[in-house]
């Protein structure tokens, strides 16, 4: 059974930094990512990383956020720097688990990030 445990959310002032972490278990994973959903808005991709190390970022976070994955530990982290009020959202860990040569999507429970003075 695939399980995701997220940590690292909280309240931070504009310009500050936070690191989100997600530990996955129960399978191998071909891709791991972070999504976010602000109040009243659709969930959007923030950043993703494949098991091969390829990364992808939303334009709004390029240069400020860094995603990193550890295949051996099945963890993915999101280092967020120079945070802005518009980064306020619930952040979700997302993985594609490889089970019997097929990919299955799983979501974490979400962690709140609030950027405010």
Steps between C-alpha positions, in 0.01 A plus 500: 500500500642836398524757776615862483603704803544872451668747732637851508210736445434805712488876523781707356552866423535625143854445381547208734571135433341165573580143409229244439577130520309192394592144589344231286484129571346185361631505145755637262418831340555629150417859579444719803362851510352779702168661414325784676149629531422849615161586640248529219745387234576180314779270607815570301835336447784671685792273414571140407797266485532164328697202623757593234542843656317714244325795657221729396379823662205729473606835355385676815755319717800469268811639663342491845407136561714190468368146492721205584430131511683213667427170328667293770290654776188567291485857617437827324570844636404847390728782607304824476689829514391861466145404579220732393147542624375339181681180600248455780321172439460143609789304353452138401755230438420296190665180379466252222558156648612216277296192586511194276652714224212746512492852637258603772451849641499574871454825691616608842265656752628852438692747711414867541749768401407854598712796396402807695648781704 
